[in-house]
Amino acid sequence: MKLFSFKSIVFYGVLGTITAFVIAPFIRSLIDYSWQIEILITTSIILPMYAVLTRLFKKYL
């Protein structure tokens, strides 16, 4: 998958929007730590999710 192709930009745009407005707030609402630890935990969940989804959808993009 080419990083700057139209399909790739749309894919990462949609995935980023879903992540920013649905997944990240949901994860942060489940934990009650300082904001630095919440950001670290949320990032450690979201980055592998991006890698897995990219591999799953690679043949479709």
Secondary structure, 3 states (H helix, E strand, C coil): CCCCCHHHHHHHHHHHHHHHHHHHHHHHHHCCCCHHHHHHHHHHHHHHHHHHHHHHHCCCC
